[in-house]
Amino acid sequence: MDGAIFLQQVVNGMSLGGMYALIAIGYTMVYGVLRLINFAHADVMMVGAFTTLFLFSS
């Protein structure tokens, strides 16, 4: 395996893991305050993803 490909996969894994960690921290904070699971995090994440897609594609 090429070293550059391995390094790229490590960076991809770290960034995906970071996103998962941020989502988990958000759920934990909301549950800690409200004692209720709020599944609207996915909606907010999709709005951000579509906004980023729109800004970078135009």
PDB file as gemmi writes it, atoms N, CA and C in Angstrom:
CRYST1    1.000    1.000    1.000  90.00  90.00  90.00 P 1                      
ATOM      1  N   MET A   1       0.847  -1.173   0.000  1.00  0.00           N  
ATOM      2  CA  MET A   1       0.000   0.000   0.000  1.00  0.00           C  
ATOM      3  C   MET A   1       0.892   1.236   0.000  1.00  0.00           C  
ATOM      4  N   ASP A   2       0.524   2.180  -0.801  1.00  0.00           N  
ATOM      5  CA  ASP A   2       1.273   3.423  -0.903  1.00  0.00           C  
ATOM      6  C   ASP A   2       1.110   4.248   0.372  1.00  0.00           C  
ATOM      7  N   GLY A   3       2.170   4.903   0.789  1.00  0.00           N  
ATOM      8  CA  GLY A   3       2.132   5.683   2.024  1.00  0.00           C  
ATOM      9  C   GLY A   3       1.183   6.863   1.963  1.00  0.00           C  
ATOM     10  N   ALA A   4       1.054   7.481   0.780  1.00  0.00           N  
ATOM     11  CA  ALA A   4       0.158   8.629   0.633  1.00  0.00           C  
ATOM     12  C   ALA A   4      -1.301   8.205   0.779  1.00  0.00           C  
ATOM     13  N   ILE A   5      -1.637   7.047   0.226  1.00  0.00           N  
ATOM     14  CA  ILE A   5      -3.010   6.549   0.341  1.00  0.00           C  
ATOM     15  C   ILE A   5      -3.325   6.220   1.796  1.00  0.00           C  
ATOM     16  N   PHE A   6      -2.374   5.596   2.478  1.00  0.00           N  
ATOM     17  CA  PHE A   6      -2.576   5.265   3.886  1.00  0.00           C  
ATOM     18  C   PHE A   6      -2.770   6.528   4.717  1.00  0.00           C  
ATOM     19  N   LEU A   7      -1.942   7.539   4.472  1.00  0.00           N  
ATOM     20  CA  LEU A   7      -2.061   8.797   5.211  1.00  0.00           C  
ATOM     21  C   LEU A   7      -3.401   9.472   4.932  1.00  0.00           C  
ATOM     22  N   GLN A   8      -3.861   9.433   3.675  1.00  0.00           N  
ATOM     23  CA  GLN A   8      -5.152  10.020   3.332  1.00  0.00           C  
ATOM     24  C   GLN A   8      -6.288   9.289   4.041  1.00  0.00           C  
ATOM     25  N   GLN A   9      -6.208   7.978   4.133  1.00  0.00           N  
ATOM     26  CA  GLN A   9      -7.239   7.213   4.826  1.00  0.00           C  
ATOM     27  C   GLN A   9      -7.246   7.507   6.324  1.00  0.00           C  
ATOM     28  N   VAL A  10      -6.078   7.727   6.896  1.00  0.00           N  
ATOM     29  CA  VAL A  10      -6.003   8.100   8.314  1.00  0.00           C  
ATOM     30  C   VAL A  10      -6.663   9.452   8.533  1.00  0.00           C  
ATOM     31  N   VAL A  11      -6.389  10.407   7.653  1.00  0.00           N  
ATOM     32  CA  VAL A  11      -7.000  11.737   7.773  1.00  0.00           C  
ATOM     33  C   VAL A  11      -8.511  11.643   7.585  1.00  0.00           C  
ATOM     34  N   ASN A  12      -8.963  10.859   6.612  1.00  0.00           N  
ATOM     35  CA  ASN A  12     -10.407  10.681   6.405  1.00  0.00           C  
ATOM     36  C   ASN A  12     -11.072  10.067   7.632  1.00  0.00           C  
ATOM     37  N   GLY A  13     -10.440   9.068   8.217  1.00  0.00           N  
ATOM     38  CA  GLY A  13     -10.990   8.432   9.411  1.00  0.00           C  
ATOM     39  C   GLY A  13     -11.048   9.373  10.595  1.00  0.00           C  
ATOM     40  N   MET A  14     -10.017  10.192  10.750  1.00  0.00           N  
ATOM     41  CA  MET A  14     -10.003  11.150  11.861  1.00  0.00           C  
ATOM     42  C   MET A  14     -11.093  12.206  11.687  1.00  0.00           C  
ATOM     43  N   SER A  15     -11.293  12.704  10.469  1.00  0.00           N  
ATOM     44  CA  SER A  15     -12.326  13.717  10.273  1.00  0.00           C  
ATOM     45  C   SER A  15     -13.725  13.124  10.429  1.00  0.00           C  
ATOM     46  N   LEU A  16     -13.941  11.910   9.958  1.00  0.00           N  
ATOM     47  CA  LEU A  16     -15.244  11.270  10.151  1.00  0.00           C  
ATOM     48  C   LEU A  16     -15.488  10.982  11.628  1.00  0.00           C  
ATOM     49  N   GLY A  17     -14.470  10.518  12.322  1.00  0.00           N  
ATOM     50  CA  GLY A  17     -14.592  10.291  13.761  1.00  0.00           C  
ATOM     51  C   GLY A  17     -14.858  11.575  14.522  1.00  0.00           C  
ATOM     52  N   GLY A  18     -14.249  12.665  14.084  1.00  0.00           N  
ATOM     53  CA  GLY A  18     -14.506  13.962  14.711  1.00  0.00           C  
ATOM     54  C   GLY A  18     -15.945  14.414  14.524  1.00  0.00           C  
ATOM     55  N   MET A  19     -16.491  14.183  13.324  1.00  0.00           N  
ATOM     56  CA  MET A  19     -17.892  14.542  13.094  1.00  0.00           C  
ATOM     57  C   MET A  19     -18.821  13.694  13.957  1.00  0.00           C  
ATOM     58  N   TYR A  20     -18.534  12.397  14.051  1.00  0.00           N  
ATOM     59  CA  TYR A  20     -19.335  11.532  14.918  1.00  0.00           C  
ATOM     60  C   TYR A  20     -19.250  11.986  16.373  1.00  0.00           C  
ATOM     61  N   ALA A  21     -18.071  12.396  16.802  1.00  0.00           N  
ATOM     62  CA  ALA A  21     -17.899  12.855  18.183  1.00  0.00           C  
ATOM     63  C   ALA A  21     -18.686  14.134  18.433  1.00  0.00           C  
ATOM     64  N   LEU A  22     -18.669  15.068  17.486  1.00  0.00           N  
ATOM     65  CA  LEU A  22     -19.436  16.304  17.656  1.00  0.00           C  
ATOM     66  C   LEU A  22     -20.932  16.031  17.734  1.00  0.00           C  
ATOM     67  N   ILE A  23     -21.417  15.131  16.911  1.00  0.00           N  
ATOM     68  CA  ILE A  23     -22.838  14.782  16.959  1.00  0.00           C  
ATOM     69  C   ILE A  23     -23.178  14.131  18.296  1.00  0.00           C  
ATOM     70  N   ALA A  24     -22.328  13.234  18.770  1.00  0.00           N  
ATOM     71  CA  ALA A  24     -22.571  12.568  20.053  1.00  0.00           C  
ATOM     72  C   ALA A  24     -22.533  13.559  21.207  1.00  0.00           C  
ATOM     73  N   ILE A  25     -21.609  14.508  21.164  1.00  0.00           N  
ATOM     74  CA  ILE A  25     -21.543  15.528  22.217  1.00  0.00           C  
ATOM     75  C   ILE A  25     -22.798  16.390  22.196  1.00  0.00           C  
ATOM     76  N   GLY A  26     -23.292  16.713  21.003  1.00  0.00           N  
ATOM     77  CA  GLY A  26     -24.531  17.490  20.903  1.00  0.00           C  
ATOM     78  C   GLY A  26     -25.714  16.754  21.502  1.00  0.00           C  
ATOM     79  N   TYR A  27     -25.850  15.465  21.184  1.00  0.00           N  
ATOM     80  CA  TYR A  27     -26.933  14.675  21.775  1.00  0.00           C  
ATOM     81  C   TYR A  27     -26.793  14.596  23.290  1.00  0.00           C  
ATOM     82  N   THR A  28     -25.579  14.432  23.767  1.00  0.00           N  
ATOM     83  CA  THR A  28     -25.347  14.326  25.207  1.00  0.00           C  
ATOM     84  C   THR A  28     -25.695  15.620  25.920  1.00  0.00           C  
ATOM     85  N   MET A  29     -25.325  16.749  25.328  1.00  0.00           N  
ATOM     86  CA  MET A  29     -25.625  18.035  25.960  1.00  0.00           C  
ATOM     87  C   MET A  29     -27.126  18.293  26.010  1.00  0.00           C  
ATOM     88  N   VAL A  30     -27.825  18.006  24.908  1.00  0.00           N  
ATOM     89  CA  VAL A  30     -29.274  18.226  24.887  1.00  0.00           C  
ATOM     90  C   VAL A  30     -29.963  17.299  25.877  1.00  0.00           C  
ATOM     91  N   TYR A  31     -29.554  16.034  25.923  1.00  0.00           N  
ATOM     92  CA  TYR A  31     -30.172  15.102  26.857  1.00  0.00           C  
ATOM     93  C   TYR A  31     -29.855  15.486  28.296  1.00  0.00           C  
ATOM     94  N   GLY A  32     -28.675  16.001  28.555  1.00  0.00           N  
ATOM     95  CA  GLY A  32     -28.301  16.402  29.910  1.00  0.00           C  
ATOM     96  C   GLY A  32     -29.141  17.557  30.420  1.00  0.00           C  
ATOM     97  N   VAL A  33     -29.528  18.464  29.529  1.00  0.00           N  
ATOM     98  CA  VAL A  33     -30.312  19.629  29.945  1.00  0.00           C  
ATOM     99  C   VAL A  33     -31.803  19.312  29.964  1.00  0.00           C  
ATOM    100  N   LEU A  34     -32.308  18.720  28.895  1.00  0.00           N  
ATOM    101  CA  LEU A  34     -33.753  18.527  28.754  1.00  0.00           C  
ATOM    102  C   LEU A  34     -34.261  17.188  29.281  1.00  0.00           C  
ATOM    103  N   ARG A  35     -33.357  16.210  29.461  1.00  0.00           N  
ATOM    104  CA  ARG A  35     -33.745  14.837  29.782  1.00  0.00           C  
ATOM    105  C   ARG A  35     -34.695  14.285  28.727  1.00  0.00           C  
ATOM    106  N   LEU A  36     -34.483  14.724  27.478  1.00  0.00           N  
ATOM    107  CA  LEU A  36     -35.294  14.292  26.349  1.00  0.00           C  
ATOM    108  C   LEU A  36     -34.387  14.242  25.124  1.00  0.00           C  
ATOM    109  N   ILE A  37     -34.475  13.179  24.359  1.00  0.00           N  
ATOM    110  CA  ILE A  37     -33.661  13.072  23.150  1.00  0.00           C  
ATOM    111  C   ILE A  37     -34.304  13.917  22.058  1.00  0.00           C  
ATOM    112  N   ASN A  38     -33.520  14.808  21.480  1.00  0.00           N  
ATOM    113  CA  ASN A  38     -33.982  15.665  20.398  1.00  0.00           C  
ATOM    114  C   ASN A  38     -33.290  15.199  19.122  1.00  0.00           C  
ATOM    115  N   PHE A  39     -34.049  14.632  18.198  1.00  0.00           N  
ATOM    116  CA  PHE A  39     -33.465  14.100  16.972  1.00  0.00           C  
ATOM    117  C   PHE A  39     -33.408  15.142  15.857  1.00  0.00           C  
ATOM    118  N   ALA A  40     -33.495  16.422  16.183  1.00  0.00           N  
ATOM    119  CA  ALA A  40     -33.413  17.470  15.175  1.00  0.00           C  
ATOM    120  C   ALA A  40     -31.975  17.763  14.768  1.00  0.00           C  
ATOM    121  N   HIS A  41     -30.996  17.111  15.390  1.00  0.00           N  
ATOM    122  CA  HIS A  41     -29.604  17.335  15.004  1.00  0.00           C  
ATOM    123  C   HIS A  41     -29.374  16.952  13.542  1.00  0.00           C  
ATOM    124  N   ALA A  42     -30.033  15.921  13.089  1.00  0.00           N  
ATOM    125  CA  ALA A  42     -29.862  15.504  11.692  1.00  0.00           C  
ATOM    126  C   ALA A  42     -30.381  16.572  10.745  1.00  0.00           C  
ATOM    127  N   ASP A  43     -31.470  17.239  11.100  1.00  0.00           N  
ATOM    128  CA  ASP A  43     -31.996  18.314  10.262  1.00  0.00           C  
ATOM    129  C   ASP A  43     -31.003  19.459  10.163  1.00  0.00           C  
ATOM    130  N   VAL A  44     -30.437  19.852  11.274  1.00  0.00           N  
ATOM    131  CA  VAL A  44     -29.466  20.946  11.282  1.00  0.00           C  
ATOM    132  C   VAL A  44     -28.226  20.554  10.481  1.00  0.00           C  
ATOM    133  N   MET A  45     -27.792  19.317  10.618  1.00  0.00           N  
ATOM    134  CA  MET A  45     -26.622  18.849   9.878  1.00  0.00           C  
ATOM    135  C   MET A  45     -26.904  18.845   8.373  1.00  0.00           C  
ATOM    136  N   MET A  46     -28.098  18.446   7.963  1.00  0.00           N  
ATOM    137  CA  MET A  46     -28.426  18.433   6.537  1.00  0.00           C  
ATOM    138  C   MET A  46     -28.536  19.841   5.971  1.00  0.00           C  
ATOM    139  N   VAL A  47     -29.057  20.791   6.744  1.00  0.00           N  
ATOM    140  CA  VAL A  47     -29.105  22.180   6.284  1.00  0.00           C  
ATOM    141  C   VAL A  47     -27.686  22.696   6.060  1.00  0.00           C  
ATOM    142  N   GLY A  48     -26.791  22.389   6.983  1.00  0.00           N  
ATOM    143  CA  GLY A  48     -25.393  22.792   6.819  1.00  0.00           C  
ATOM    144  C   GLY A  48     -24.743  22.127   5.619  1.00  0.00           C  
ATOM    145  N   ALA A  49     -25.040  20.850   5.401  1.00  0.00           N  
ATOM    146  CA  ALA A  49     -24.461  20.130   4.264  1.00  0.00           C  
ATOM    147  C   ALA A  49     -24.969  20.692   2.940  1.00  0.00           C  
ATOM    148  N   PHE A  50     -26.264  20.965   2.850  1.00  0.00           N  
ATOM    149  CA  PHE A  50     -26.803  21.515   1.611  1.00  0.00           C  
ATOM    150  C   PHE A  50     -26.322  22.943   1.372  1.00  0.00           C  
ATOM    151  N   THR A  51     -26.172  23.725   2.437  1.00  0.00           N  
ATOM    152  CA  THR A  51     -25.639  25.080   2.293  1.00  0.00           C  
ATOM    153  C   THR A  51     -24.207  25.040   1.782  1.00  0.00           C  
ATOM    154  N   THR A  52     -23.401  24.152   2.339  1.00  0.00           N  
ATOM    155  CA  THR A  52     -22.021  24.010   1.882  1.00  0.00           C  
ATOM    156  C   THR A  52     -21.976  23.549   0.434  1.00  0.00           C  
ATOM    157  N   LEU A  53     -22.818  22.591   0.070  1.00  0.00           N  
ATOM    158  CA  LEU A  53     -22.871  22.116  -1.308  1.00  0.00           C  
ATOM    159  C   LEU A  53     -23.261  23.247  -2.252  1.00  0.00           C  
ATOM    160  N   PHE A  54     -24.245  24.041  -1.871  1.00  0.00           N  
ATOM    161  CA  PHE A  54     -24.690  25.154  -2.705  1.00  0.00           C  
ATOM    162  C   PHE A  54     -23.585  26.189  -2.874  1.00  0.00           C  
ATOM    163  N   LEU A  55     -22.881  26.510  -1.786  1.00  0.00           N  
ATOM    164  CA  LEU A  55     -21.838  27.532  -1.865  1.00  0.00           C  
ATOM    165  C   LEU A  55     -20.634  27.074  -2.683  1.00  0.00           C  
ATOM    166  N   PHE A  56     -20.275  25.804  -2.576  1.00  0.00           N  
ATOM    167  CA  PHE A  56     -19.099  25.317  -3.301  1.00  0.00           C  
ATOM    168  C   PHE A  56     -19.401  24.940  -4.747  1.00  0.00           C  
ATOM    169  N   SER A  57     -20.664  24.704  -5.085  1.00  0.00           N  
ATOM    170  CA  SER A  57     -20.983  24.313  -6.457  1.00  0.00           C  
ATOM    171  C   SER A  57     -21.274  25.508  -7.354  1.00  0.00           C  
ATOM    172  N   SER A  58     -21.490  26.676  -6.776  1.00  0.00           N  
ATOM    173  CA  SER A  58     -21.790  27.838  -7.624  1.00  0.00           C  
ATOM    174  C   SER A  58     -20.593  28.709  -7.854  1.00  0.00           C  
TER     175      SER A  58                                                      
END                                                                             
